[in-house]
Amino acid sequence: MAKRKVYLTARLPDGYVKTIGPTALALTHYWRVVAVLASGKTEVFWGHSKSLAEAKRTQNLAVEAAATRGWKSHHVDIVAVERTETPIAG
């Protein structure tokens, strides 16, 4: 029997809403890294994880990336996702 597919919605502190799906993956958290590059430009990296612990490892990776890539600054957001049968409008 196929797994039931759902939509996963993440609501970030700045009001940004990201919907993922439909998916049958057991994802629990969404993470986003906003990096300010040496040139002043901004890059955004994002992903999702199967646990809060896995998502928190992103913070350590961002610190390493900032040093390696010469970012001026960076910010990491981690939020739990909401599981729904239909997509949620942002």
C-alpha positions, 0 to 999 in steps of 0.5 A: 500500500502506498504511503499517504502524501501530504503537504508540509508548510513552514512559517518563518519568523519573517512571515515567509511561508514555504510549502513542500509537497505533495510528499510521503517523506517523514520530514519534520523541520524546514531550515533556511540560511540567509548569507550575505556574501563578501560582495554584499549580495545575498544568497539563500539556502534551504532544505528540510530534515527528518528531525530537529537534531538533523536541522540543528546541524545546519547551524554548524554547517553554516558557521563552517561555510561562512568561514570557508566562503568568506560570508560577511554574515549569515542567519539560520532559521529552523521551524517545524513543518505543519502537515496538511492534506491540501496546500496552505496559501501564504 
